[in-house]
């Protein structure tokens, strides 16, 4: 059985913690970047999809498909 000096064990754990902290920070940065990009894409999609949404009113039989907002 190999004996590890207590100070070496602590140093090893400290290095592992430092490494994991850096990895965590990198993942947080990537997540934030991804969230920003997703928000931008959704915003662009919403803006450009509105162009194609047309409502034609006044046609015979159209009353049953109109929402209460459109009727007011």
PQR file with spaces between the fields and no chain letter, atoms N, CA, C, O and H, PARSE charges and radii, in Angstrom:
ATOM       1  N    UNK     1       0.839   -1.177    0.000 -0.4000 1.5000
ATOM       2  CA   UNK     1       0.000    0.000    0.000 -0.0000 2.0000
ATOM       3  C    UNK     1       0.887    1.244    0.000  0.5500 1.7000
ATOM       4  O    UNK     1       1.845    1.349    0.765 -0.5500 1.4000
ATOM       5  N    UNK     2       0.547    2.155   -0.857 -0.4000 1.5000
ATOM       6  CA   UNK     2       1.352    3.360   -0.998 -0.0000 2.0000
ATOM       7  C    UNK     2       0.832    4.421   -0.038  0.5500 1.7000
ATOM       8  O    UNK     2      -0.371    4.658    0.061 -0.5500 1.4000
ATOM       9  H    UNK     2      -0.231    2.070   -1.479  0.4000 1.0000
ATOM      10  N    UNK     3       1.755    5.045    0.657 -0.4000 1.5000
ATOM      11  CA   UNK     3       1.383    6.104    1.580 -0.0000 2.0000
ATOM      12  C    UNK     3       1.583    7.458    0.895  0.5500 1.7000
ATOM      13  O    UNK     3       2.636    7.733    0.319 -0.5500 1.4000
ATOM      14  H    UNK     3       2.733    4.852    0.576  0.4000 1.0000
ATOM      15  N    UNK     4       0.565    8.278    0.972 -0.4000 1.5000
ATOM      16  CA   UNK     4       0.648    9.622    0.415 -0.0000 2.0000
ATOM      17  C    UNK     4       0.739   10.588    1.576  0.5500 1.7000
ATOM      18  O    UNK     4      -0.040   10.530    2.528 -0.5500 1.4000
ATOM      19  H    UNK     4      -0.290    8.055    1.439  0.4000 1.0000
ATOM      20  N    UNK     5       1.694   11.464    1.474 -0.4000 1.5000
ATOM      21  CA   UNK     5       1.819   12.467    2.526 -0.0000 2.0000
ATOM      22  C    UNK     5       0.575   13.336    2.525  0.5500 1.7000
ATOM      23  O    UNK     5       0.057   13.661    1.457 -0.5500 1.4000
ATOM      24  H    UNK     5       2.327   11.512    0.701  0.4000 1.0000
ATOM      25  N    UNK     6       0.089   13.718    3.683 -0.4000 1.5000
ATOM      26  CA   UNK     6      -1.138   14.522    3.755 -0.0000 2.0000
ATOM      27  C    UNK     6      -1.059   15.812    2.946  0.5500 1.7000
ATOM      28  O    UNK     6      -2.039   16.195    2.306 -0.5500 1.4000
ATOM      29  H    UNK     6       0.511   13.454    4.551  0.4000 1.0000
ATOM      30  N    UNK     7       0.079   16.483    2.962 -0.4000 1.5000
ATOM      31  CA   UNK     7       0.177   17.732    2.210 -0.0000 2.0000
ATOM      32  C    UNK     7       0.132   17.489    0.703  0.5500 1.7000
ATOM      33  O    UNK     7      -0.357   18.344   -0.035 -0.5500 1.4000
ATOM      34  H    UNK     7       0.875   16.172    3.481  0.4000 1.0000
ATOM      35  N    UNK     8       0.628   16.349    0.227 -0.4000 1.5000
ATOM      36  CA   UNK     8       0.542   16.001   -1.194 -0.0000 2.0000
ATOM      37  C    UNK     8      -0.903   15.698   -1.579  0.5500 1.7000
ATOM      38  O    UNK     8      -1.351   16.067   -2.665 -0.5500 1.4000
ATOM      39  H    UNK     8       1.026   15.654    0.827  0.4000 1.0000
ATOM      40  N    UNK     9      -1.627   15.029   -0.692 -0.4000 1.5000
ATOM      41  CA   UNK     9      -3.039   14.723   -0.953 -0.0000 2.0000
ATOM      42  C    UNK     9      -3.862   15.990   -1.034  0.5500 1.7000
ATOM      43  O    UNK     9      -4.729   16.127   -1.897 -0.5500 1.4000
ATOM      44  H    UNK     9      -1.264   14.730    0.190  0.4000 1.0000
ATOM      45  N    UNK    10      -3.589   16.903   -0.143 -0.4000 1.5000
ATOM      46  CA   UNK    10      -4.301   18.178   -0.141 -0.0000 2.0000
ATOM      47  C    UNK    10      -3.964   18.965   -1.399  0.5500 1.7000
ATOM      48  O    UNK    10      -4.843   19.562   -2.021 -0.5500 1.4000
ATOM      49  H    UNK    10      -2.884   16.792    0.558  0.4000 1.0000
ATOM      50  N    UNK    11      -2.702   18.964   -1.767 -0.4000 1.5000
ATOM      51  CA   UNK    11      -2.278   19.667   -2.979 -0.0000 2.0000
ATOM      52  C    UNK    11      -2.957   19.079   -4.212  0.5500 1.7000
ATOM      53  O    UNK    11      -3.384   19.813   -5.103 -0.5500 1.4000
ATOM      54  H    UNK    11      -1.988   18.480   -1.262  0.4000 1.0000
ATOM      55  N    UNK    12      -3.055   17.756   -4.256 -0.4000 1.5000
ATOM      56  CA   UNK    12      -3.715   17.085   -5.371 -0.0000 2.0000
ATOM      57  C    UNK    12      -5.195   17.464   -5.433  0.5500 1.7000
ATOM      58  O    UNK    12      -5.723   17.736   -6.511 -0.5500 1.4000
ATOM      59  H    UNK    12      -2.708   17.160   -3.532  0.4000 1.0000
ATOM      60  N    UNK    13      -5.855   17.482   -4.291 -0.4000 1.5000
ATOM      61  CA   UNK    13      -7.262   17.867   -4.249 -0.0000 2.0000
ATOM      62  C    UNK    13      -7.447   19.330   -4.652  0.5500 1.7000
ATOM      63  O    UNK    13      -8.409   19.672   -5.340 -0.5500 1.4000
ATOM      64  H    UNK    13      -5.425   17.261   -3.415  0.4000 1.0000
ATOM      65  N    UNK    14      -6.536   20.176   -4.229 -0.4000 1.5000
ATOM      66  CA   UNK    14      -6.594   21.587   -4.592 -0.0000 2.0000
ATOM      67  C    UNK    14      -6.475   21.741   -6.114  0.5500 1.7000
ATOM      68  O    UNK    14      -7.196   22.540   -6.712 -0.5500 1.4000
ATOM      69  H    UNK    14      -5.755   19.898   -3.671  0.4000 1.0000
ATOM      70  N    UNK    15      -5.588   20.994   -6.729 -0.4000 1.5000
ATOM      71  CA   UNK    15      -5.423   21.041   -8.188 -0.0000 2.0000
ATOM      72  C    UNK    15      -6.695   20.562   -8.892  0.5500 1.7000
ATOM      73  O    UNK    15      -7.111   21.135   -9.899 -0.5500 1.4000
ATOM      74  H    UNK    15      -5.002   20.345   -6.243  0.4000 1.0000
ATOM      75  N    UNK    16      -7.301   19.511   -8.354 -0.4000 1.5000
ATOM      76  CA   UNK    16      -8.543   18.995   -8.942 -0.0000 2.0000
ATOM      77  C    UNK    16      -9.660   20.026   -8.835  0.5500 1.7000
ATOM      78  O    UNK    16     -10.416   20.226   -9.785 -0.5500 1.4000
ATOM      79  H    UNK    16      -6.962   19.045   -7.536  0.4000 1.0000
ATOM      80  N    UNK    17      -9.764   20.674   -7.693 -0.4000 1.5000
ATOM      81  CA   UNK    17     -10.786   21.699   -7.490 -0.0000 2.0000
ATOM      82  C    UNK    17     -10.568   22.866   -8.450  0.5500 1.7000
ATOM      83  O    UNK    17     -11.518   23.366   -9.053 -0.5500 1.4000
ATOM      84  H    UNK    17      -9.150   20.512   -6.920  0.4000 1.0000
ATOM      85  N    UNK    18      -9.328   23.295   -8.588 -0.4000 1.5000
ATOM      86  CA   UNK    18      -9.008   24.390   -9.499 -0.0000 2.0000
ATOM      87  C    UNK    18      -9.381   24.019  -10.929  0.5500 1.7000
ATOM      88  O    UNK    18      -9.951   24.828  -11.662 -0.5500 1.4000
ATOM      89  H    UNK    18      -8.556   22.890   -8.099  0.4000 1.0000
ATOM      90  N    UNK    19      -9.061   22.804  -11.314 -0.4000 1.5000
ATOM      91  CA   UNK    19      -9.390   22.327  -12.657 -0.0000 2.0000
ATOM      92  C    UNK    19     -10.896   22.289  -12.875  0.5500 1.7000
ATOM      93  O    UNK    19     -11.388   22.719  -13.918 -0.5500 1.4000
ATOM      94  H    UNK    19      -8.598   22.147  -10.719  0.4000 1.0000
ATOM      95  N    UNK    20     -11.622   21.778  -11.896 -0.4000 1.5000
ATOM      96  CA   UNK    20     -13.085   21.697  -12.010 -0.0000 2.0000
ATOM      97  C    UNK    20     -13.717   23.086  -12.015  0.5500 1.7000
ATOM      98  O    UNK    20     -14.699   23.314  -12.721 -0.5500 1.4000
ATOM      99  H    UNK    20     -11.222   21.429  -11.049  0.4000 1.0000
ATOM     100  N    UNK    21     -13.171   24.006  -11.243 -0.4000 1.5000
ATOM     101  CA   UNK    21     -13.679   25.384  -11.244 -0.0000 2.0000
ATOM     102  C    UNK    21     -13.518   26.017  -12.621  0.5500 1.7000
ATOM     103  O    UNK    21     -14.424   26.694  -13.106 -0.5500 1.4000
ATOM     104  H    UNK    21     -12.373   23.821  -10.670  0.4000 1.0000
ATOM     105  N    UNK    22     -12.373   25.799  -13.247 -0.4000 1.5000
ATOM     106  CA   UNK    22     -12.141   26.343  -14.591 -0.0000 2.0000
ATOM     107  C    UNK    22     -13.095   25.701  -15.595  0.5500 1.7000
ATOM     108  O    UNK    22     -13.667   26.386  -16.444 -0.5500 1.4000
ATOM     109  H    UNK    22     -11.636   25.248  -12.853  0.4000 1.0000
ATOM     110  N    UNK    23     -13.260   24.401  -15.494 -0.4000 1.5000
ATOM     111  CA   UNK    23     -14.173   23.695  -16.386 -0.0000 2.0000
ATOM     112  C    UNK    23     -15.610   24.204  -16.205  0.5500 1.7000
ATOM     113  O    UNK    23     -16.326   24.405  -17.185 -0.5500 1.4000
ATOM     114  H    UNK    23     -12.795   23.845  -14.805  0.4000 1.0000
ATOM     115  N    UNK    24     -16.020   24.407  -14.969 -0.4000 1.5000
ATOM     116  CA   UNK    24     -17.348   24.924  -14.675 -0.0000 2.0000
ATOM     117  C    UNK    24     -17.529   26.322  -15.256  0.5500 1.7000
ATOM     118  O    UNK    24     -18.569   26.620  -15.844 -0.5500 1.4000
ATOM     119  H    UNK    24     -15.437   24.244  -14.173  0.4000 1.0000
ATOM     120  N    UNK    25     -16.539   27.167  -15.097 -0.4000 1.5000
ATOM     121  CA   UNK    25     -16.612   28.528  -15.632 -0.0000 2.0000
ATOM     122  C    UNK    25     -16.715   28.509  -17.149  0.5500 1.7000
ATOM     123  O    UNK    25     -17.488   29.270  -17.731 -0.5500 1.4000
ATOM     124  H    UNK    25     -15.694   26.925  -14.619  0.4000 1.0000
ATOM     125  N    UNK    26     -15.930   27.633  -17.795 -0.4000 1.5000
ATOM     126  CA   UNK    26     -15.988   27.508  -19.251 -0.0000 2.0000
ATOM     127  C    UNK    26     -17.380   27.063  -19.704  0.5500 1.7000
ATOM     128  O    UNK    26     -17.909   27.578  -20.688 -0.5500 1.4000
ATOM     129  H    UNK    26     -15.302   27.015  -17.322  0.4000 1.0000
ATOM     130  N    UNK    27     -17.970   26.106  -18.985 -0.4000 1.5000
ATOM     131  CA   UNK    27     -19.301   25.621  -19.338 -0.0000 2.0000
ATOM     132  C    UNK    27     -20.364   26.706  -19.133  0.5500 1.7000
ATOM     133  O    UNK    27     -21.300   26.820  -19.925 -0.5500 1.4000
ATOM     134  H    UNK    27     -17.541   25.687  -18.185  0.4000 1.0000
ATOM     135  N    UNK    28     -20.215   27.499  -18.072 -0.4000 1.5000
ATOM     136  CA   UNK    28     -21.147   28.602  -17.836 -0.0000 2.0000
ATOM     137  C    UNK    28     -21.068   29.627  -18.966  0.5500 1.7000
ATOM     138  O    UNK    28     -22.091   30.138  -19.421 -0.5500 1.4000
ATOM     139  H    UNK    28     -19.455   27.406  -17.429  0.4000 1.0000
ATOM     140  N    UNK    29     -19.857   29.920  -19.409 -0.4000 1.5000
ATOM     141  CA   UNK    29     -19.663   30.861  -20.509 -0.0000 2.0000
ATOM     142  C    UNK    29     -20.300   30.330  -21.786  0.5500 1.7000
ATOM     143  O    UNK    29     -20.984   31.072  -22.491 -0.5500 1.4000
ATOM     144  H    UNK    29     -19.027   29.504  -19.039  0.4000 1.0000
ATOM     145  N    UNK    30     -20.084   29.059  -22.089 -0.4000 1.5000
ATOM     146  CA   UNK    30     -20.678   28.457  -23.280 -0.0000 2.0000
ATOM     147  C    UNK    30     -22.203   28.476  -23.197  0.5500 1.7000
ATOM     148  O    UNK    30     -22.880   28.748  -24.189 -0.5500 1.4000
ATOM     149  H    UNK    30     -19.528   28.457  -21.516  0.4000 1.0000
ATOM     150  N    UNK    31     -22.740   28.186  -22.010 -0.4000 1.5000
ATOM     151  CA   UNK    31     -24.188   28.197  -21.834 -0.0000 2.0000
ATOM     152  C    UNK    31     -24.756   29.595  -22.040  0.5500 1.7000
ATOM     153  O    UNK    31     -25.779   29.757  -22.706 -0.5500 1.4000
ATOM     154  H    UNK    31     -22.190   27.964  -21.205  0.4000 1.0000
ATOM     155  N    UNK    32     -24.107   30.598  -21.481 -0.4000 1.5000
ATOM     156  CA   UNK    32     -24.568   31.982  -21.663 -0.0000 2.0000
ATOM     157  C    UNK    32     -24.525   32.387  -23.135  0.5500 1.7000
ATOM     158  O    UNK    32     -25.455   33.016  -23.638 -0.5500 1.4000
ATOM     159  H    UNK    32     -23.276   30.468  -20.940  0.4000 1.0000
ATOM     160  N    UNK    33     -23.445   32.024  -23.818 -0.4000 1.5000
ATOM     161  CA   UNK    33     -23.338   32.328  -25.243 -0.0000 2.0000
ATOM     162  C    UNK    33     -24.441   31.631  -26.031  0.5500 1.7000
ATOM     163  O    UNK    33     -25.039   32.214  -26.936 -0.5500 1.4000
ATOM     164  H    UNK    33     -22.690   31.513  -23.410  0.4000 1.0000
ATOM     165  N    UNK    34     -24.701   30.383  -25.678 -0.4000 1.5000
ATOM     166  CA   UNK    34     -25.737   29.611  -26.350 -0.0000 2.0000
ATOM     167  C    UNK    34     -27.118   30.213  -26.102  0.5500 1.7000
ATOM     168  O    UNK    34     -27.934   30.286  -27.021 -0.5500 1.4000
ATOM     169  H    UNK    34     -24.215   29.909  -24.943  0.4000 1.0000
ATOM     170  N    UNK    35     -27.384   30.642  -24.874 -0.4000 1.5000
ATOM     171  CA   UNK    35     -28.671   31.263  -24.552 -0.0000 2.0000
ATOM     172  C    UNK    35     -28.857   32.569  -25.322  0.5500 1.7000
ATOM     173  O    UNK    35     -29.949   32.847  -25.818 -0.5500 1.4000
ATOM     174  H    UNK    35     -26.721   30.583  -24.128  0.4000 1.0000
ATOM     175  N    UNK    36     -27.802   33.366  -25.424 -0.4000 1.5000
ATOM     176  CA   UNK    36     -27.879   34.622  -26.175 -0.0000 2.0000
ATOM     177  C    UNK    36     -28.167   34.345  -27.649  0.5500 1.7000
ATOM     178  O    UNK    36     -29.019   34.994  -28.256 -0.5500 1.4000
ATOM     179  H    UNK    36     -26.915   33.141  -25.021  0.4000 1.0000
ATOM     180  N    UNK    37     -27.463   33.391  -28.207 -0.4000 1.5000
ATOM     181  CA   UNK    37     -27.653   33.061  -29.628 -0.0000 2.0000
ATOM     182  C    UNK    37     -29.057   32.520  -29.873  0.5500 1.7000
ATOM     183  O    UNK    37     -29.685   32.852  -30.878 -0.5500 1.4000
ATOM     184  H    UNK    37     -26.771   32.864  -27.713  0.4000 1.0000
ATOM     185  N    UNK    38     -29.550   31.689  -28.960 -0.4000 1.5000
ATOM     186  CA   UNK    38     -30.899   31.149  -29.088 -0.0000 2.0000
ATOM     187  C    UNK    38     -31.928   32.273  -29.047  0.5500 1.7000
ATOM     188  O    UNK    38     -32.881   32.273  -29.826 -0.5500 1.4000
ATOM     189  H    UNK    38     -29.040   31.419  -28.144  0.4000 1.0000
ATOM     190  N    UNK    39     -31.739   33.223  -28.148 -0.4000 1.5000
ATOM     191  CA   UNK    39     -32.656   34.364  -28.063 -0.0000 2.0000
ATOM     192  C    UNK    39     -32.618   35.177  -29.354  0.5500 1.7000
ATOM     193  O    UNK    39     -33.661   35.622  -29.832 -0.5500 1.4000
ATOM     194  H    UNK    39     -30.965   33.223  -27.515  0.4000 1.0000
ATOM     195  N    UNK    40     -31.445   35.375  -29.915 -0.4000 1.5000
ATOM     196  CA   UNK    40     -31.319   36.111  -31.178 -0.0000 2.0000
ATOM     197  C    UNK    40     -32.037   35.382  -32.310  0.5500 1.7000
ATOM     198  O    UNK    40     -32.746   35.999  -33.105 -0.5500 1.4000
ATOM     199  H    UNK    40     -30.597   35.013  -29.527  0.4000 1.0000
ATOM     200  N    UNK    41     -31.849   34.074  -32.376 -0.4000 1.5000
ATOM     201  CA   UNK    41     -32.483   33.281  -33.433 -0.0000 2.0000
ATOM     202  C    UNK    41     -34.003   33.323  -33.290  0.5500 1.7000
ATOM     203  O    UNK    41     -34.715   33.481  -34.282 -0.5500 1.4000
ATOM     204  H    UNK    41     -31.273   33.573  -31.731  0.4000 1.0000
ATOM     205  N    UNK    42     -34.502   33.182  -32.063 -0.4000 1.5000
ATOM     206  CA   UNK    42     -35.946   33.242  -31.846 -0.0000 2.0000
ATOM     207  C    UNK    42     -36.505   34.609  -32.212  0.5500 1.7000
ATOM     208  O    UNK    42     -37.585   34.707  -32.795 -0.5500 1.4000
ATOM     209  H    UNK    42     -33.924   33.053  -31.257  0.4000 1.0000
ATOM     210  N    UNK    43     -35.778   35.656  -31.874 -0.4000 1.5000
ATOM     211  CA   UNK    43     -36.213   37.003  -32.208 -0.0000 2.0000
ATOM     212  C    UNK    43     -36.275   37.191  -33.720  0.5500 1.7000
ATOM     213  O    UNK    43     -37.249   37.733  -34.243 -0.5500 1.4000
ATOM     214  H    UNK    43     -34.900   35.577  -31.401  0.4000 1.0000
ATOM     215  N    UNK    44     -35.235   36.745  -34.420 -0.4000 1.5000
ATOM     216  CA   UNK    44     -35.215   36.849  -35.878 -0.0000 2.0000
ATOM     217  C    UNK    44     -36.356   36.049  -36.493  0.5500 1.7000
ATOM     218  O    UNK    44     -37.034   36.513  -37.410 -0.5500 1.4000
ATOM     219  H    UNK    44     -34.444   36.306  -33.995  0.4000 1.0000
ATOM     220  N    UNK    45     -36.554   34.856  -35.981 -0.4000 1.5000
ATOM     221  CA   UNK    45     -37.614   33.994  -36.504 -0.0000 2.0000
ATOM     222  C    UNK    45     -38.988   34.649  -36.294  0.5500 1.7000
ATOM     223  O    UNK    45     -39.832   34.633  -37.190 -0.5500 1.4000
ATOM     224  H    UNK    45     -36.004   34.479  -35.236  0.4000 1.0000
ATOM     225  N    UNK    46     -39.196   35.209  -35.136 -0.4000 1.5000
ATOM     226  CA   UNK    46     -40.472   35.851  -34.837 -0.0000 2.0000
ATOM     227  C    UNK    46     -40.693   37.063  -35.741  0.5500 1.7000
ATOM     228  O    UNK    46     -41.797   37.273  -36.243 -0.5500 1.4000
ATOM     229  H    UNK    46     -38.510   35.223  -34.409  0.4000 1.0000
ATOM     230  N    UNK    47     -39.659   37.849  -35.944 -0.4000 1.5000
ATOM     231  CA   UNK    47     -39.792   39.037  -36.783 -0.0000 2.0000
ATOM     232  C    UNK    47     -40.114   38.684  -38.230  0.5500 1.7000
ATOM     233  O    UNK    47     -40.980   39.308  -38.845 -0.5500 1.4000
ATOM     234  H    UNK    47     -38.762   37.679  -35.536  0.4000 1.0000
ATOM     235  N    UNK    48     -39.434   37.705  -38.766 -0.4000 1.5000
ATOM     236  CA   UNK    48     -39.615   37.374  -40.176 -0.0000 2.0000
ATOM     237  C    UNK    48     -40.834   36.507  -40.429  0.5500 1.7000
ATOM     238  O    UNK    48     -41.346   36.485  -41.548 -0.5500 1.4000
ATOM     239  H    UNK    48     -38.731   37.199  -38.267  0.4000 1.0000
ATOM     240  N    UNK    49     -41.311   35.796  -39.422 -0.4000 1.5000
ATOM     241  CA   UNK    49     -42.480   34.953  -39.631 -0.0000 2.0000
ATOM     242  C    UNK    49     -43.760   35.775  -39.642  0.5500 1.7000
ATOM     243  O    UNK    49     -44.764   35.327  -40.196 -0.5500 1.4000
ATOM     244  H    UNK    49     -40.895   35.815  -38.513  0.4000 1.0000
ATOM     245  N    UNK    50     -43.755   36.951  -39.055 -0.4000 1.5000
ATOM     246  CA   UNK    50     -44.947   37.794  -39.027 -0.0000 2.0000
ATOM     247  C    UNK    50     -45.347   38.264  -40.421  0.5500 1.7000
ATOM     248  O    UNK    50     -46.527   38.491  -40.688 -0.5500 1.4000
ATOM     249  H    UNK    50     -42.939   37.315  -38.605  0.4000 1.0000
ATOM     250  N    UNK    51     -44.382   38.406  -41.294 -0.4000 1.5000
ATOM     251  CA   UNK    51     -44.642   38.867  -42.650 -0.0000 2.0000
ATOM     252  C    UNK    51     -45.629   37.979  -43.393  0.5500 1.7000
ATOM     253  O    UNK    51     -46.417   38.453  -44.211 -0.5500 1.4000
ATOM     254  H    UNK    51     -43.423   38.221  -41.077  0.4000 1.0000
ATOM     255  N    UNK    52     -45.575   36.707  -43.101 -0.4000 1.5000
ATOM     256  CA   UNK    52     -46.376   35.744  -43.833 -0.0000 2.0000
ATOM     257  C    UNK    52     -47.734   35.487  -43.195  0.5500 1.7000
ATOM     258  O    UNK    52     -48.527   34.716  -43.736 -0.5500 1.4000
ATOM     259  H    UNK    52     -44.935   36.322  -42.436  0.4000 1.0000
ATOM     260  N    UNK    53     -48.019   36.106  -42.072 -0.4000 1.5000
ATOM     261  CA   UNK    53     -49.284   35.892  -41.393 -0.0000 2.0000
ATOM     262  C    UNK    53     -50.267   36.977  -41.800  0.5500 1.7000
ATOM     263  O    UNK    53     -50.171   38.116  -41.345 -0.5500 1.4000
ATOM     264  H    UNK    53     -47.375   36.732  -41.632  0.4000 1.0000
ATOM     265  N    UNK    54     -51.196   36.624  -42.643 -0.4000 1.5000
ATOM     266  CA   UNK    54     -52.210   37.560  -43.108 -0.0000 2.0000
ATOM     267  C    UNK    54     -53.577   37.059  -42.676  0.5500 1.7000
ATOM     268  O    UNK    54     -53.835   35.856  -42.678 -0.5500 1.4000
ATOM     269  H    UNK    54     -51.274   35.698  -43.013  0.4000 1.0000
ATOM     270  N    UNK    55     -54.443   37.977  -42.309 -0.4000 1.5000
ATOM     271  CA   UNK    55     -55.824   37.618  -41.975 -0.0000 2.0000
ATOM     272  C    UNK    55     -56.718   38.370  -42.938  0.5500 1.7000
ATOM     273  O    UNK    55     -56.677   39.597  -43.030 -0.5500 1.4000
ATOM     274  H    UNK    55     -54.234   38.954  -42.307  0.4000 1.0000
ATOM     275  N    UNK    56     -57.508   37.622  -43.636 -0.4000 1.5000
ATOM     276  CA   UNK    56     -58.455   38.213  -44.576 -0.0000 2.0000
ATOM     277  C    UNK    56     -59.822   38.101  -43.930  0.5500 1.7000
ATOM     278  O    UNK    56     -60.291   37.002  -43.633 -0.5500 1.4000
ATOM     279  H    UNK    56     -57.542   36.625  -43.561  0.4000 1.0000
ATOM     280  N    UNK    57     -60.453   39.229  -43.716 -0.4000 1.5000
ATOM     281  CA   UNK    57     -61.774   39.236  -43.077 -0.0000 2.0000
ATOM     282  C    UNK    57     -62.836   39.661  -44.075  0.5500 1.7000
ATOM     283  O    UNK    57     -62.544   40.199  -45.142 -0.5500 1.4000
ATOM     284  H    UNK    57     -60.072   40.122  -43.957  0.4000 1.0000
ATOM     285  N    UNK    58     -64.061   39.405  -43.697 -0.4000 1.5000
ATOM     286  CA   UNK    58     -65.173   39.833  -44.524 -0.0000 2.0000
ATOM     287  C    UNK    58     -65.642   38.791  -45.514  0.5500 1.7000
ATOM     288  O    UNK    58     -66.580   39.047  -46.269 -0.5500 1.4000
ATOM     289  H    UNK    58     -64.299   38.967  -42.830  0.4000 1.0000
ATOM     290  N    UNK    59     -65.026   37.634  -45.537 -0.4000 1.5000
ATOM     291  CA   UNK    59     -65.471   36.577  -46.443 -0.0000 2.0000
ATOM     292  C    UNK    59     -66.667   35.867  -45.826  0.5500 1.7000
ATOM     293  O    UNK    59     -66.789   35.790  -44.603 -0.5500 1.4000
ATOM     294  H    UNK    59     -64.264   37.426  -44.924  0.4000 1.0000
ATOM     295  N    UNK    60     -67.518   35.365  -46.646 -0.4000 1.5000
ATOM     296  CA   UNK    60     -68.695   34.658  -46.169 -0.0000 2.0000
ATOM     297  C    UNK    60     -68.252   33.413  -45.388  0.5500 1.7000
ATOM     298  O    UNK    60     -67.421   32.641  -45.867 -0.5500 1.4000
ATOM     299  H    UNK    60     -67.418   35.427  -47.639  0.4000 1.0000
ATOM     300  N    UNK    61     -68.808   33.220  -44.184 -0.4000 1.5000
ATOM     301  CA   UNK    61     -68.476   32.077  -43.347 -0.0000 2.0000
ATOM     302  C    UNK    61     -67.230   32.285  -42.509  0.5500 1.7000
ATOM     303  O    UNK    61     -66.791   31.357  -41.829 -0.5500 1.4000
ATOM     304  H    UNK    61     -69.483   33.847  -43.794  0.4000 1.0000
ATOM     305  N    UNK    62     -66.655   33.462  -42.538 -0.4000 1.5000
ATOM     306  CA   UNK    62     -65.419   33.751  -41.812 -0.0000 2.0000
ATOM     307  C    UNK    62     -65.658   33.991  -40.324  0.5500 1.7000
ATOM     308  O    UNK    62     -64.715   33.918  -39.536 -0.5500 1.4000
ATOM     309  H    UNK    62     -67.012   34.215  -43.090  0.4000 1.0000
ATOM     310  N    UNK    63     -66.885   34.275  -39.925 -0.4000 1.5000
ATOM     311  CA   UNK    63     -67.184   34.655  -38.545 -0.0000 2.0000
ATOM     312  C    UNK    63     -66.796   33.579  -37.542  0.5500 1.7000
ATOM     313  O    UNK    63     -66.341   33.906  -36.445 -0.5500 1.4000
ATOM     314  H    UNK    63     -67.651   34.335  -40.565  0.4000 1.0000
ATOM     315  N    UNK    64     -66.958   32.336  -37.876 -0.4000 1.5000
ATOM     316  CA   UNK    64     -66.665   31.267  -36.919 -0.0000 2.0000
ATOM     317  C    UNK    64     -65.170   31.110  -36.654  0.5500 1.7000
ATOM     318  O    UNK    64     -64.800   30.513  -35.644 -0.5500 1.4000
ATOM     319  H    UNK    64     -67.328   32.071  -38.767  0.4000 1.0000
ATOM     320  N    UNK    65     -64.309   31.616  -37.512 -0.4000 1.5000
ATOM     321  CA   UNK    65     -62.866   31.482  -37.332 -0.0000 2.0000
ATOM     322  C    UNK    65     -62.213   32.709  -36.717  0.5500 1.7000
ATOM     323  O    UNK    65     -61.024   32.674  -36.400 -0.5500 1.4000
ATOM     324  H    UNK    65     -64.610   32.101  -38.333  0.4000 1.0000
ATOM     325  N    UNK    66     -62.950   33.778  -36.544 -0.4000 1.5000
ATOM     326  CA   UNK    66     -62.372   34.989  -35.974 -0.0000 2.0000
ATOM     327  C    UNK    66     -62.300   34.865  -34.464  0.5500 1.7000
ATOM     328  O    UNK    66     -63.209   34.332  -33.829 -0.5500 1.4000
ATOM     329  H    UNK    66     -63.916   33.806  -36.802  0.4000 1.0000
ATOM     330  N    UNK    67     -61.221   35.357  -33.901 -0.4000 1.5000
ATOM     331  CA   UNK    67     -61.086   35.352  -32.453 -0.0000 2.0000
ATOM     332  C    UNK    67     -61.814   36.548  -31.880  0.5500 1.7000
ATOM     333  O    UNK    67     -62.195   37.461  -32.612 -0.5500 1.4000
ATOM     334  H    UNK    67     -60.482   35.790  -34.418  0.4000 1.0000
ATOM     335  N    UNK    68     -62.009   36.545  -30.568 -0.4000 1.5000
ATOM     336  CA   UNK    68     -62.711   37.651  -29.924 -0.0000 2.0000
ATOM     337  C    UNK    68     -61.897   38.931  -30.037  0.5500 1.7000
ATOM     338  O    UNK    68     -62.476   40.017  -30.070 -0.5500 1.4000
ATOM     339  H    UNK    68     -61.699   35.803  -29.973  0.4000 1.0000
ATOM     340  N    UNK    69     -60.584   38.838  -30.098 -0.4000 1.5000
ATOM     341  CA   UNK    69     -59.729   40.022  -30.235 -0.0000 2.0000
ATOM     342  C    UNK    69     -59.942   40.659  -31.600  0.5500 1.7000
ATOM     343  O    UNK    69     -59.996   41.884  -31.713 -0.5500 1.4000
ATOM     344  H    UNK    69     -60.114   37.956  -30.072  0.4000 1.0000
ATOM     345  N    UNK    70     -60.063   39.844  -32.625 -0.4000 1.5000
ATOM     346  CA   UNK    70     -60.228   40.370  -33.968 -0.0000 2.0000
ATOM     347  C    UNK    70     -61.609   41.004  -34.149  0.5500 1.7000
ATOM     348  O    UNK    70     -61.772   41.887  -34.992 -0.5500 1.4000
ATOM     349  H    UNK    70     -60.019   38.849  -32.533  0.4000 1.0000
ATOM     350  N    UNK    71     -62.597   40.571  -33.377 -0.4000 1.5000
ATOM     351  CA   UNK    71     -63.933   41.108  -33.508 -0.0000 2.0000
ATOM     352  C    UNK    71     -64.112   42.446  -32.817  0.5500 1.7000
ATOM     353  O    UNK    71     -65.015   43.204  -33.172 -0.5500 1.4000
ATOM     354  H    UNK    71     -62.464   39.854  -32.692  0.4000 1.0000
ATOM     355  N    UNK    72     -63.269   42.754  -31.831 -0.4000 1.5000
ATOM     356  CA   UNK    72     -63.433   44.005  -31.091 -0.0000 2.0000
ATOM     357  C    UNK    72     -62.843   45.168  -31.815  0.5500 1.7000
ATOM     358  O    UNK    72     -62.899   46.295  -31.323 -0.5500 1.4000
ATOM     359  H    UNK    72     -62.536   42.138  -31.543  0.4000 1.0000
